Amino acid sequence: MPNAREVPSEDAAAPVLAQADADVVEDPSGEVGGAVDLGANAVDCLPLGRLAEKLISAATQGRPLRVKLGIDPTAPDIHLGHAVVLRKLREFQNAGHLVVLIIGDYTARVGDPSGRSTLRPMLTEAEIEANAATFQDQALKILDASPERLEVRCNGEWLDMSMVDLLALVRTTTVAQILEREDFAKRWSASEPISMLELLYPLLQGYDSVAIQADVELGGTDQKFNLLLGRDVQRAYEQPEQAIMTMPILVGTDGTRKMSKSLGNHIGITDPPEEMYGKTLSIPDEAMGEYFRLLLGRELDAEQPPREAKRALARELVGWLHSPEEALEAERAFDRVFVQRGAPEQIEEYVFDVGMLDVGKGAKGGAEREDAAPNGVENGGVHLPALIADAFGLSRSEARRMIDQGAVSLDEQPVAAGEHDIPAERLDGVVLRVGKRRFRKLRAR
């Protein structure tokens, strides 16, 4: 397994909500630091005082708490929104507790209805397996992979149960309880369909807590109902009920909506260092405090200029999820491209073939026809929108629009609006720049 990155340390001056909730943690250098409240930054820690009781009981018994997080592998990548909860789990690990990471290979077939107004599409078994593998690898960039600190389970181990066991689980909860969920209640009142699969999901998640004997379960604020229902299911199976902790949902780089890959406002934890650095600098000023608090564990310095604060945030995030050396290089690369208006030191090469025939535009910008090259090369001339589309995966219309808006240059010389057809010899060996972050070194053959 890959080595986990250390979590940025909490501010030693952070307020302690309850001394019994405090424990000893390690700072990023591995040295033992002061007491840090494990409930810091949580939205809910319920029932009140339960986490403190769990910590005292575990200490008396000389055992670690079993701290659960369940994630359905419905997508191949995780982002900084997931990192908020993973970071909190790492704090529990640093305090000597055991994290049980449940990969929901079985519940992913159902689909979590939290916050949904329609039934989620079902994934294939192959998609679930592929996503589960990549998710675990990515989560271990934050979590401690030591066997005494991490247990990874798939809930297919216990949820592939007999009908007798399923009926016993269903008997633990009433329909009225399930319909108390806000999303279900809205759909019920609007006479919108709710599938039986969706009604089962909270019960299946609750049974995960029974199967692994969870002491504490973490999740986002949208998971509060499911986490509390897990306590009911544990009680029905005569197990001690877990404490629950909900963490804030991180806003995306747009500063308004929650971070989501589908919304295009995410920063992936495996994004390349330069991309991670650049995306971080695009975060609106008003969202900076949340990023500092939830991802770095300290408050934003109100006296620090926003530009400097963003650069510090970007350096620390890249340093945490990659390395300090890569963070400094990412900053230098960003300055070279966006401050000094230069090109990156390493640029991917794009080779275009002169003379291959396919759909493209004529040399005078006429209608598209079938005697032009797949990347726009025709009789020694190149239809630049087609080449850009092929090189960067854009549409030709988008490429034409960027040329006409002055967003395309050759060796830092802007391409004029309407200049769509260019001799191949003018392109050979030059650096093509499209927008702010797309570069290719062009070679003709």
N, C-alpha and C positions, 0 to 999 in steps of 0.2 A: 504494500500500500504506500502511496506517496506520503511524504512528511507533511504534517499539518503546520499551518502558519500560526504563530502566536497571536492571540487576540490583543488589540491595543488595550492598555491597562485603563481601569476606571480612575477617575479623579479621586485622589485620596481624601479630598474634602467633601465628597458626595454625602448627602444626608443619610443617616441610618434610620430606616423606618422602624425596625424592631431589632434589638440587639440579638435576640435569639435567631433571627434570620441571617445574621452575619457569619461569615466563615473566612478562613485564610485562603488567599488566592496567590497565584504567581504573577509577576509582571512579565512583559515580553522578554526580558533577559533571563527568565527562569528563577530569579531571586524571589524569596518569600516576602510578600508585602503585607500591608495592614488589612484590617477587617473591611470587607466590602459587602454591602447589602445585596443579596441575591435577588431581591425584589425591585432593585433600581430600574427605572424606565418602564416597568410593567404597567399596563392599563388596569388590569384586574389581578388580584392574588386572592383566590377564594377557596373555601370560606375564610373569612378574616381570622388570622392566627393559625390556620391549619398548616401552613408551610413551616412556621416556627415549631409547632408540635412535631411535625415530621422530622425536622432536623434534630430536635432534642431526643426523640425516640431512637433515631438511627444512631446518634452518637452514643446513647446508653447501650444499645445492642452491639456497638462496635462494627457497624456495617455501613456501606454507602447507600444513599438514596438511589432508587431506580427512576430515572428521569426520562420520560417518553416524549418522542416527537414522531408523528406519523406523516409521511409525505407520499402522495400518489404520483407515480412517474408518468404524468400525462404530457410532459414536454421533455425534450432532451437536455435542456440547459436550465441552470438556476442563476438568479441575479441577486443584486444587493438587497432586494426586498426579502428574499429568503435568508440572507446573511444576518438580518436583525435577530431572528429566532436562533439561528445557528450560533451566533456570537453569545447569546445568553446561555445556550447549552454548554459552550466552551467554558463559561464562568462556573457552571456547576461542576464540570470536569476538573477545573483548576482547584476547586474547593474539595476535591476528593471523591466526588460522586460518579455514578455510572450512568452514562447516557445510553438509552435503548432507541436506536434509530430504526423505525419500522418503514420498510419500503412496501407501499401498498400495491403489490402486484395483483392482489385479488380485488381490493376496493376500487382500483383504477378501472376495472371492467364495469363497475356500477357508475362511477363518476360522482364526485362530491357536489351536491346541489347548493352549497353555501353561496349566497349572493346571486344565484342563477334564476332567470325567469323562464328558462326552457331546459329540457332534458339534454345533458351533455352527450355528444356523439361517442359511441363505444370505440375503443382502440383495439387493434388486433393484438394477439398474444406476442407476436414478434416485435411490434412497436413498444409494447410495455416492457419487454425484456431489454431491448436496446436502451430505452430511456432510463430504466432502473440502473443499468451498469454505469452510464455516464453520470447520473445523479450522484451515485455513491462516491465515485471518484472526485467529483466536484465538491461534495460536502466535506470530504476529508482534507480539503485545502484549509478548512477552518477548524474542524473537530480534531481532537487528539485520538489517533488511531490505536493507542495502546490497548491491549485486550482487557486490562483492568479498568479502563475508562470508557470503552465503547463496545457495545453489542449491536450488531446489525442483524435484523430479522426481516423476513418477508411474511406478510400476513396470510399468504396462501398456505402456510404451514398449518394453520388452525381453522381458517375460514372455509376450507373445502370440507365442510362438515356434513354429517348425515342429516336427513330430514328430521329425525327425532331431536337432534341437537339444535337445529335451526328453529324448530317449533318452541323448544324450551327457551331460546334466546328471545324470540318474538313475544313470548308471554310476559317478559319482564317490563314491558312498556305499553302504554295505551296509545291509541290513535290521537286522542286529545292532547297528550303530551307532545307528540311529534308535530302536530299542527300548531303548537305554540311558537314554533320557529317563525321568525319574521318573514322570511322569503316564502315559506309554505302558506303562512296566514294571508299574505298579499295575493298569492295565486288562488287560494281557496275563495277569498272574498270576491275576486274578479272572475270566478268560474273558469279559471284556466286549468288545464290538465296537470295532474301530478302523478307520476308513475309510481307503481309499487316498488320499483328498484330504488327510486329516490327516498322513499319512506324507510327503506331498509338500511340505507347508508349510515345514519347516525348510530344505529344499533350495532352494525358491523364494526364501526370505529370504537364504540364503547367496549365491544368484546375484545378488541386488541388490548385494552387496559387489563382485562381479566387474564388474558393469555400470558402476558409478560409481568403481571403483578406490579403494575405501575404505582409508585408513590406520588409522583408529580407528573402532570402532563402540560406541555407547552403548545401554544398555537397563536395565530393572529387573532385580532379582535373578532373577525368573521367566524371564528371557530368556537366562540364562547358556548353556544348552545350544545354543540357536540361534546365539548370537554365536560360540561356539567352533567350531561346525560351519561357519560362514562362512569361517573360516580354512582348513578342509580343502578347501572348494570352491574358494577362491582358489588354493590350492596345486595343485589338479588342473588349473586353467587357467593354471598357470605365472605367477601373480602373487605379489608380495610379500604375506605374510599380515598381516592387520590386528591391531592391539592391541585388546583389548576392555576395556570398563569397565562394571561394573554398579553401579547406584545403589540405595539403600534404597527400599523401598516404604512410602510415607507412610500412617500409620493415619488413619482417618476421624475425624469429630467425636465418635464414640462412644468413641474411644481404644483400641479393641481390634481391629476388623477393618480391612482395607485400604480406603482411600477408594474409593468406588464410587457412581455415581449410582443404580444399581439397589438399593443397600443404603440409600439415603437419608442417607448420612453424609458427603456431599461438600460442598465449597465450590467453586463454579464460578469460573473466572478472569474470566468476564464477568458474574457476579452483580452486581446493583446495589450501590453502595457501602454503603448502610445494611444490606442483607441480608448482605453479606460481613462487615461489622463485627460484626453480631449473631451470625452463625454462629461466628465465631472465638472469641467470648467463651464459647461453649458447650463448647469443647474441655476435656476433663478435665485437671486439674493435672499428672498424671503424663505426659501426652503433650506438654507444653509444650516440654521440652528438644529433642525431635525436630523440632518445627516451627521453633524458633529456628535450630537447626543447619542443617537442610536447605533452609529457605526464606529465611532472613536471613543465613546464613553466619557466625553467631557463637553462642557458648554462652549459655545462659540464666543471668542473674545470680541465683545461689542465694540472695542476701540480699534480692532484690526480692520483695515480697509477690505471691502468685499473681494477685490481681485487677489490680494495677498492671502486671504482666508481660503479662497477656492483653490489656489495653487498649493497651499499647505494641505488641504483636504485631499486633493488629487495625489500629491506625493505620498501621503500616509496610506491611502487606499491601495495604490499600486505597490508600495513597499510591503504592506500586509499580505496582499494576495499574490504577489510575485516576489520581489526582493527590493531592498533599498537601492541597490545598484541600477536595477531596471527602472526604478522610479526616477532617478536622476537622469538617466538616458532618455526616458520618455519626455521629461521636462525640456531637455536640450533639443530633442527632435521637434517638440511642439513649437518652441521659440524659433527654431530654424525655419519652419514652414509658415507659421502664422504671425510671428513678430518680425522676423527678418525677411519674410516672403521668399524664402529659398525652397529648394527641393530636399526631400529626405536623402540620407546618405545611401540607403539601400532601396532601390526601386525595382519592382518586378518588371521583367522584360515581356513585351508583346510582339510576336512575329507575325507579319501579314504577308500573304502570298500574292504577288503580282500576276494577274492573268487568269486566275480562277474565275469561273462564270457562275452567277446566281442572280438573285433579285437585288436591285440597287437602283440608284438614280443616275441619269445620264450626266455627262460632263457639264451641261448647261443647266442642271437643276430641273430637268423636265420630269415627266411621269416615270414611276418605277417600271423597270422592265427586266426581262430574264437574262440579260447578257452582261450582268455585272457580278463582281466577286462577292462571296458570302460576307466578307468584311469590308466591302465597298470598293475594292480595287478594280479598275477598269481601264485597259489600254494605257497603262502607265499613270493613270490618274486615280485618286482615291475619293470616294464619297465619305467624308469625315463622319457624318452622323451614323452611318452603318458601321464604320470601324469602332467608334466609341461604344455603340450598342453592343458589339461583339466583345470588346475588351473589358467592359465593366458590367455587363448584364443589364443594361438599361434598354428602354425602348428607343427606336429611332426618333420618334416625335419628341421624346424628352431630351435626347441628345441635340436635336436641332434647336429646341427651345433654349438650352444652355449655351449653345454657340451664339445665338442671337441676343442673349442677355449678357454677353461678354464674360461668361464663366469658363471659357476654354482657352488655353494658351499652349504654344509650342515653344519650348525653351524660354518660358516666361514672357513671350511675346503674344499678346492677345490676338485671337483669331477674330477677324471682323465679322460683324453681323451679316448674315447671308452668304458668308464664304464657306460653302458646304463641300466644294469639290477642289481638291488640292493635288498637285503633282506628287507622285510617290517619292521622288528624290528629295523633296522638301521635308518629308516625314522621316526618312531613314536616319536613325541615330539620334533623334531629338527626344526630349522629355515631353510627353503629353500630360497636361494637367487639366482635370475636369472638376470644377468646383474647388473646395478648399482642401479636400483630403484624398482625392483620387489621382494617382500618378501611374504612368507606364512609360518605360523606355522602349521606343519603337524601333523595330528592325524589319527591313524588307528582305524578301528572299524570292 
